[in-house]
Amino acid sequence: MLGAGGIGKTTLALAAAHGRRTAQRDGAAWVDLSSIAQTALVTAAVAQALHLPVGPGENPTPALIAGLKTLQVLLVLDNAEHLVDAVARLADAIAAGAPDVRLLVTSQVALKVEHERVFRLGPLSVPETGTGAYEAMSHGAVALFADCAQAAERRFELTDDNVGTVIDLCRHLDGLALAIKLAAGRLRLFGLHGLEQRLAERLKLIAGTSRSAPTRQQTLRAALDWSYGLLTPGEQATFRRLGVFAGGFTLELASAVAGDEEHDEWAVIEQLAALVDHSLVSTDTAEPPRYRLLEVAREYALERLAEQGELQVSHERHARAMLALFERSRTMWYTTSDAVLLEAWSRELDNVRGAIDWSTNRDSLLALDLVGHAGRLYSLLDLHYELWRRCALLEGAVGPDVPATIAARYWLSRSWSHRSSYARAREFAIKSITLYRAIGDELGLFSALCALGNSGSASTEEWRDASAELNSLDQGQWPPRFRAMRPFAEALMHLADGHWAAARDAAEASIALARLAGANRLVMYNQMWKMMAEANLGQMDEAVAACRDLIAQSGRSQSGVLDIAWGFYAAVLLRQGSVKEARDALVSMFAQFRRSEWARLGQFVNVYPRLAIREGRLEAAAKLVGYAIMSARRSGSIRWVGMEPSLVGLTEALEAVLDSQTLQRLMAEGETLDEEAVCALTLEESPPA
């Protein structure tokens, strides 16, 4: 759907989505792209709207298409003009790989893709001069003006006496819905004729605008110039400064960013209320309310901010306001349920992204502090891979001049978010431990020691020493969520050492504490560790039932545990001899891995050759063993990778049926396989007998 900014594309798209939501089996999904500045985040925004896992990597589109393939849904992408190339590539991919997905895009420019059907939305109709009030109301521009004017001034009525002025106003505004709404909203202040006079003055300011400028610059800029000119200097300053927010803001955040020595908290509150009245800021019905600049108004505000030389200062205030928010919320993390935390924090994700991105390029110390504090939000949203990428950009900035508290939090965030290399997660945890120990921060040290266990790659000696240090810390009065971290890490380390009963007991202890805290995500991960321990204790039927239940739970919540659950389910089924069911589980597991850019592929490398051996595909098994050994060596993989037999045991089994030269050749070939080849080789069908 094409048209100028403010012409009503979003309104019409909403109506279309509402009308078609029952025509598609999976309904309709809405994605507002206006707050997204980076093309790389388009796919992530779509995945979040559809409750699909967000895969990491430079090209997450294949993972998204894999998730869309089974859906029948209307997907609306609103405000796409600033991301048109990325949206065009996504549209092509959806058309090719997800035929039951219907895509509706609103934009000021066409995507120019093969299957595009363009509906160009024109301005609201404006009647000819001299048209009477009754007939004029059949034209969209006049009807909208009358409706908005009555909302601003209940005594307003459209009559034959004033309809000519209204028609002139609508014509000056080119029939654009947003411009008309802005004008009508000032009726109470200036009266109808005052509006006409002031609008004419504002339009003179753009008389020299190039005809080649985009429509938004020729029309909405006039309306916004005019509306901005009606604000007081204080209201103008607040409006400009609010432009740095992406995805909305609270009153508290608005005061932190827009306030200064001349505008205290109460002044900002009054000015924000005026901006809401001016229709330059919208508000929702949440408690507490959340505010947002309309997309075109935000763009205009940022331009004005740059003109005033305030852009960098406001971005810095925004980044520091986000940092202060998470600093104040630190204790909230330990004492509040997942559901409440997500409600409080998830709406700030776009602001966090913007703050980290800005500071990464201009104030690396601030960026390091931000990623250290924001790690909890990324963890709750299972966006470890995005956090990992942002952290990786800052590694070179962690020099000796960085305060130890900031560096310690940074390395801790890196350890918790680093899923592609367990050895590096261990390395980052050790750096964090060293720093927290030096500054005497017991809570930080406790978290870092638990992160070492959570890496799954600490040596037995390292974990023994870490456990002794954990014992020396006074944990009695700490909140349940915090205390749940230790048995969680202990369960992982017991699994790594093959202490199955101890792993089960530790997981149960962590589950009990996590449930007290409402930490549902932590509960599910612990259920996975408990299930693995029980399976290795021989409780296979219980493990199968637990796997199925966990898959159902994590599938509903789109938890990051889903890929692990499918992998271990396949391992348990193979142990039981249920080869066909194990193959089906691996199909689902690989689908999950593909969505997350294969980050956990190395965690179950002994399962892939086991399936091939069970099915008599010995050459495939030998190649997969070669890949598995190479993968474990490269990633420093955790020591437990599913159920026995180990890679050594699988190699010995193959040595009994293949000659040494053939086995070595096949294993060498396996070392060169990429992820898709591993998937294809694992799932290839057995040749007919």
N, C-alpha and C positions, 0 to 999 in steps of 0.2 A: 504494500500500500504506500503510494508516494504522495508527497505534498509538502508544502512549506511548513516551517516550524510554527506551532501554535494553531494549525489549521483544523485540528480535530482528529488527527489520525489515531491517537491513543483512545479517545472516546469511542470511535467507530470500531476499533479493534476489540475493545472491551465488550461492546455489544455483540460483535461476531463470536467472540469466545463464549459469552454467556449463551447465545443462541445455539451454538454447536456443541456445547459441553456434553450433551446426552447423545449426540450422534456418533461419537467415538467411544469405543469400548472403554478406554482408559481416560476419558474426559479431555480436559484442556489444561495446559500449563502456561503460566505467564512469566516472562523473563524481561525485566527492565534493564536495558543495557546502558542507561544514561550515566550511572555512577561508575562504570567500568572504563578505565583509561588505557589498559593494556590489552592488546589483542589476544595475548596468551590466556587471559582470564575468561574469554567468552565461553569456551567449552566448560570450564569449571562452573560458571553461573548457570548454564543449561543443566548440567548434571545435578546441581543442588536443587534447582526448581523441580526436577523430576525425581528427586530422592534417589539418585544413582550415585555409586561411589565415584569420588573424584580421583582420577589417576594422575600420577606425577609424570615428569618428563617434558621434553620440549614439544612433543606432539601427542597430547592426550585425546585427540579426536577419534582414533580407532577404538579406544576403550569406551568412549561415549556411544559410538555407533553400535558396538557390541551390546550395550545395555538397551539401546533404542530398538534393536532389531525385532524384539518380541512385542513391542508396544503398538497400540492403535490410539493415537493421541493427536490433538491439535496443539501445536507448539507455537506460541506467539512470542516473537522477539521484537520488543518495542524500543524505539530510539536507536536505530542501527547505523545512522549515517556516518558517525565518527569511527565505526569499526567495519565499514562496508566490505573491505577485502577479506577480513577474517570470517565475517558472516557469509560471504559468498562461498568461500571454501567449505564452510560447515554445511551450507545448503546443498552443495554438490555432493558432499559425502553422505548426507541424509537421503538424498534422492537415490543414490546408488546403493546404499546399504540398509536403509530402513524404509521400505516402500509403504508401510502403513502409517507413517508419520506425516501429518499435514502441517505445513509450515506457513505461518502468516507473519510477514515482516513489515514493520512500519519504518520508513526511512525518508530522507529528503532526496536520496539518489537511488537509482536502480542498482540491483546487484549484478545484472548482466550475466546471469547464469542460464544454462540451457533450458531448464524447465520453468523459468520464471514467467508468471502471468501478472502483468502490471495493472493495478487499479489506481488511477491517478485521482486523488481527492482534491477537488477545487474549492475555492472559497465559498462561504455561506452566501446565499443569494441576497442581493440588495435590490429593493424595488426602485423603480424610476421615481425621480423627483415629481411631487404632485400626487403620489399615491396616497389614498386615505388610510387611516389607522387600521380599520378592520381588514382591508386587503393586505396592508403591509405586514400584518402579523402572520401571514402565510409564508413569508420569506424568513429563512433561517437567521440571518443577521439581526433583523429587527426583533424577532421572537427571543433570541438569546439576550440581546441588550435589555429588553423589557423585563425578562425574568431576573437577570442579575441586578438591574436597577431597583426592582422591587425588593430584592433581598437586602440591598444596601440602604434603601429608603422606602419604607412600607407605604408611604403616601403617594409614591410615584404612580402615575397612570399614563398609558399611551393614548393620546387624543389626536383629533384632526389638527389641533392647534400646534402641537409639539412634534408631530410625526416627521415633519420636514427636517427639523434639526437632527432628530435621531437618524434619519436616512443619510443626511450629510456626514454625520459622525461615522456611521458604518461604512460609508463609501471611502472616507479618508483612511479608515483602518483596513481597507482592502477585503472586508468581509472575513477577516481572520478571527477565529473564535477566541484565542487568548487575548488578543489586543482589545477586542470588544469587551471581554470580561474585565480587563484592567480598567478600561475607561468607565464602564458602568459602575464599578466599585467605588469611584470617586464622586459619584453623583451627590451624595449627602453633603460633602465638603464644599463643592463648587457650584452646584446647580447645573442644569442642562446647558445653559448658554455659556457659563464659565468653563465648562468642559470643552465646548466647541472652540472657544477662544484660546485656551491653553494648548489644546491639541494642535491647533494651527501654528502656534509659536514653536512647539517642539518639532514639528515636521520641517520647519525652516532649517533646523540644525543639520538635517541630512540632505538638504537640497543638492549638495555636490556629490552625493554618494554615487559611485560608479554603477552604471547599468549592468555591468558584468558581475557585480557582487551577488552572492547568494541571496535567495528570496528572503531568508531570515534576516539578513542585514538590511534589506530594503524596507521591510515592513515591521517585524517585531522590534527591531532596534529602535524604530521611531516610537513605538508604544512604550518600550522600556525606558528610552531616554526621557520621554514625557513623564512617565510614572516616577522615575527616579528623581526628576527635577521637582516633583511635588513633595518630596520627603524633606524633613528638617536635616541639617548637617549631621546631627547625632544619629538619626535614622539611616542616613546614607552610609555613614561609617559602619554601623552594625550590619547593614545589608551587604556591603562589600566584603566584610570579614567573614560572614557566614558562607561565602562562596567556596571556602576551602573544605567544607564538609562534603563527604561523599556518602550517600545512603542515609542521610538524615542526622539528627542530633537531638540531644536533650537540652532542657533549659540550663542545666548545670554546665554542660559543655559549651553552650552558646555564651554564657557569662565568662567562662575561662578564656575563650578565644576573642570575643568581640569587646570585652571590657578593657579599660585602661585607666590611667590616672584621672581622666576626664569623664569616664563612663563607668560608674560602679555597678554592682549587681542589679540594683533596682532600676537604674537608668536603662540597662540592657533589657530588662524585663519589659519595661514600658515601650521601648523601641521595637522589640520583637512583636509585641501585641499590635503595634501600629503596622508592622510589615505583614502580619496575618490579615489585618483589615484591608490592606492594600492588595491582597491576593498575590503578593510576591513570595510569601511563605505559606505552605499548607501545614495542617496539623491533623493528627489522627485522633482516635478515641481511646487510645491506650491509657493506662494509668501507671506511671505518670505520662503525660502526652509527649509525643515525639514530633519534631518539626522537620520540615524539608523544603528547600528551595525547589521550585519548578526547574526542570532541566535547562530551559533557555534562560531563565532568570539567573541560575547559578553561573552559566557561561558568561552572561553579561556582568555579573558581580565580579568575577575573576578578572575580566578585562579592565573594569574600573579600578580594581585593587592594584593591578599592574600600572595603570596610568598614574595612580597616586604614590607609586613607589613603596607600597605596603605588602606586596605579594610574598616576599621572602619572610618578612617578620610575621605575617599571619600564618604561613605554613609552619614556621617554627613554633608559634604559640599553639597551633593545632596539634603538632606532634608531641609537645610537652603536656598538653591537656590529656591526650590519650595515655601517655606514660603515667601521669598523676592518677588517672582513673584506675589503671591496673595496680598501681602501688596501693591505693586506698582499698582496693578489692582483694588484696592478698589474703587477708584473714577470711574473707568470704569464701574463698576457694576451699578452705579446710572444713568449713562448718555448714556448707550449703549443698543441697542436692543437685544432681546433674540437670534436672529439669529447670530448676530456678536459675542456675548459672547460665544455661543456654538462653533462657528468656532474657536475662539481664545483659548478656555479653554478645550473643550471636549477631545482633543488629548492628554492632559496631565493627563487624569484620571489614567492611569497605573502608571505614575510617582508619582502622589499624593498618591495612594494606597501604593506604595512601601515606600515612605517617612514616611507616618503615621505608617506603620507596623514596620519599622526599629526603629523609635524613640519611639514607644510605649514600646518596650522591653529595650531601652537603655537610653532614655532621655525623661522622661515623660513630662517635662515642654515644650520641643520642640513639642512633640506630641499634647499637649493641645493647643498650639498656632496654629498648623497646622489644627486641626479639626475645630477650631474657624474660621479660614479664609476660609477653603475649603468648608464650609457649603453652600456657594452660588453655587458652581459648582455642588454639590450633589443635591441641590434643582432644578437647571435647568434641570438636567438629571433625575429627579424624582427617585433618589436613596436615599430617606430619610431613608429607613430601613437599608441600608448598613452604612450610617453615624451614625445612632442610635446605631448599634452594635459596631462600632469603638469608639464612645463616651462612651458607657457603660463600656468598658474595662478600661477607664481612670478615672472613677468617684472617685476611691479611691486616686487618685494622687492630687486631688484638695484640698490641705491643706492650712494653713494660710501663708505659705511661697511663695505661687504662686502669682505673681503680679496681682493686681486687674483687669488690662486691659485684661490679658490673661484669667483669670477666668470668667470675664464677657462675653467675646466672646464665651468661651466654653459653658457656661450655655445657652446662646442665641441659639447656634447651637443645643443643646440638646432639647430646647423647640420647635424650628421649625421642628425638625426631628422626634419628639416623637409622633407617631400616634396611638399607641396601648393603651395609657392611657392618657386621656385628663387631669385628675387630676395631673399627674406627669408633663405634659407639662406646666400647670399653675405653679406648684412648681418651675420648672426650670426658667420660665420667671420671677418670683418674685425674685429669687436669682440674676438673671442678672440685674433686675431693681435696686436692692439695691446697687450692685457694681457700676453700671454706674452712679447712683445718687451720690455716695460717691466720685467718681473721677471727677465729673463735665463734663462728656462726653455727650453733648446734643444729638448728632446723635445716639450714642449707646443707650441712655436712651429712645429716641423716638422709636427705633427699638424694645427694650425690652418691652415697654408699649404696642406696637402693638402686640407683641407676646403673651402678656397676654390676649388680646382680641381674638387673633387667636386660643388660646387654647379652646375657647368655654365653659370653665368651671369656669370662674371668676364669683364671686357673683355680684349682682347688685351694691352693695356698693363699691366693689373693682373697678369695671369698672367706676363707677361715679367718684371716686377719681383719677383713671388713666386718665380719660377724662379731668379733671380739670388740671392735670399736663401737659398733651399734649397741652392744650390751652396756658399754660405758656411758651411753647417753641416757638421760632421764626422760623416759617416754610416757610415764604414768598418766600425766594430765593432758597429753596431747590429744587433739580431736581424732575421732575414729577414722576419717578418711586418710589422715596423715599416718596413723599407726597401721592402716591396712597395707601401706606400701611395702613394709618390711616382709611380712609373710608372702606377699605377692612375688617379691624378688627371690625369697627363699624357695618358693615352689619351683621357680625356673631353674635355680641352681641345683636343687635336688633332682629335677628331671635330667639336667645335664650330667649329673654324676650317677644316674641310675638308681637313686634312692626313692623308689616308687611310693612306699608307705609314707615316708616323710614328706614327699611332694604333695600327696593327697591331703595330709593333715595341715600343711602350711596353706594350701589353697582354701581349705574349709575355714581356717582361721581368718584369712583375708576376706573371704565372702561374708562372714558374719560381721566384720567391722565395716566393710563396704556397704552392706545393706543398712546398717545403722546410719550411715552418712548419706544414703540415697545415691550412692555412686554406682549407677546401673551399668555403666560401661566397664568399670573395674570388675563388677560382679561377673559379667560375661567372660572376660578374659580369664578370671580365676576358675570359672566353670570348665574352661578349656583345659587348664593345667590339671584340674582334678580328674577330668575324663581321661586324659592321657595316662595319668598315674594308675587309675583303676584298670585301664586296658592292659597295661603292662603287668598288673597284678593278676591277670587272668580273668577279670570280670568282663568278658567280651560282650555278652548280651546287654549288660548295663551300659557299656560304652557305646554300643550301637544306638540304644534308646536315647542316651544323653546327647550323642552327636546330632540325631534328628531333631531333638528339642532345641539344641543350641542353634542349629541352622535356621530353624523356624523363628527363633527369637531375633537373631542377628539380621535375618532377612527383612523382618518388619522394621527394624531400627536402622538398617543399612550400616551396621557397625563394622568396623575394620576387622573384627574377629571372623567374619564370614569366610574369607579365603583360607584361614587356618583351619576352620571347622571342616570345610570340604576336603582339605588335604588329609587331615587325620582320619576323617570318616573313610576315605579310600584306603588308608593304611589298615584300619581295623577290619574292613571288609575283606581285604586280601588275606589278613591273618586268619579269618574265618573260612576262607576258601570261596567267598562270594565274588568271583572274578567279574562277571557281567555288571553287577551292582557297583563294584569298585571302578570299573571303566566309566560308568555313568557319572560317578562322583568326581572322577578326574576331569571329565568334560566340563562339569560345573566349576571345578576348581580353576582350571585353565581360563575359563571365561572371566572369573574374578581376577585372576592374575593379570590378564590382558588389560582389564580396566585400570589396574594400578601399575601399569607399565612393568610388570614382571618383577616387582621389587622383592616378593617373597618366594620366587621360583626356587631359589636354592635351599629353602627350608625343608623341602620334601624330596630331595634328589634321590634318596634311596627307594622311594616308592615307584618311580618311573621304570627302572629296570626290573623291579619285582613283578610288575604287571606283565612286562614282556617275557620274563622267564616263565611265569605261570601259563602264558599263552603259547609257549614254545617258540618264541621269536628271539632266538639266541643272538643273532648278529645285532639286532636292534638293542638288546639288553647290553651287549658289550659296548656299543657306542654310548649308551646312556650312562653306564658306569664311568666311562672315560670323561664324559661331560660332568658327572657328579663330582668326581675327584678334583677336576680342574676348578669347578665352581666353589667347592668348599675351601680349596687352597687360596683362591683369589679373594673371596669375601670374608675369610676368617669366620666361617659359619659357626653358629652355636653347635654344641657337641651332640645334642639330640636332634634328629631329623626325621622323626616318625618312629615307627616300631621296627624291631629287629626283623631280618638280619641287617647288620651294618654293611657299609660299603666293602669292608674287608671280607665279610662273609659272602657277599654277592660275588666279589672277584674270585674267591676260592671256588664257589659253585660253578662259575664259568670256566675256570681252569680245568675242572674235571671233565668238561664236554667239548672244549675247543683247544686246538693246539696253541702253544705259546705264541708263535709268530702271528697267527691269525688274530688271537686275542689282543696282542699289542697293537697290531695295525688298526683294528676296529676301535680300540680305546683312543688311539691317537686321532682317528677321524672324529670321534665324539667330542674331543676337546675343541673342535672348530665350530660346533653347532651354535646357532643363535637361538633365541628364545622360541621363535615360531617353529624352527626345525625340531627342537626338543618336544614341543607340543605335538607336532605332526608325527614324529617318530614314536612317541609314547602311545599315541592313539591309532596308529596304523592298524589296519585289519590284518588278521592272520591269513596267509595264503591258503586257498582251498587244498584239502588233502588230496 
